[in-house]
Amino acid sequence: MNNRQKLDNYADMADRSMMVADGFDDAIIGVWGERVVYNRDECIAILQGQGMTLGGAEEYFQFNVEGSHMGENMPIFIELFF
């Protein structure tokens, strides 16, 4: 079962509708309340895997994903330091 399937099962059991960031299912690491939590570095790696440079991926992610302001239940993107 992949991360998105686990999230969908959790949302169904908790009777919640959760907002997701399209294309970043492999970067899902959990939930916090009504919000999906993603590993930010893994999101950048996914974009690099699509052919973007590191700088291009970071810029795209910062402005088009993190900066999208999708509402109060917008996903959370965190950086892991361990």
C-alpha positions, 0 to 999 in steps of 0.5 A: 500500500502506498502513502496515498492509499494509506492517507485515503484509508485514514481519511475514510476512517476518520470521516475527513476530506483532506487536501493533497498536493498533486504529484507528491504522494511519495513525499507524504509522511503523515497528518496533523489534524485536518492537514496532510504533512509532506517531506519538503526535501522529498518534494524537491527530489520528485521535481528533480526526478522530472528533469528540473535542476535543484535550483529550478525545483526549489524555485518552482516548489516555493512559488507554485506549491508552498506559495499557492495558499489553498486555504486553512487545510492546505498541506504542511511541508516540513524539512527533516533535520535528521 
